[in-house]
Amino acid sequence: MISFDTDIKPLFRQKDVVAMKKYGAFDLHSFEDVKTNSNEILKRLQDGTMPCDGAWQKDNIDKFNTWIQEGMNP
């Protein structure tokens, strides 16, 4: 089972966390923030607009999607 702390949080680089906070968005290292915004984050990961400097690998997007489908375990 995929968990936020072990599998998802490490996918978000520190510079992505800082950038999102700078724009007044959510904290990508906060379980609650990512859980609350998971659908928006997934959409942006899938369309390649997040992170801003290049798309995630398909494996990582699939992992994020599976985490959502499994119930977003902390």
Secondary structure, 3 states (H helix, E strand, C coil): CCEHHHHHHHHCCHHHHHHHHHCCCCCCCCHHHHHHCHHHHHHHHHHCCCCCCCCCCHHHHHHHHHHHHCCCEC
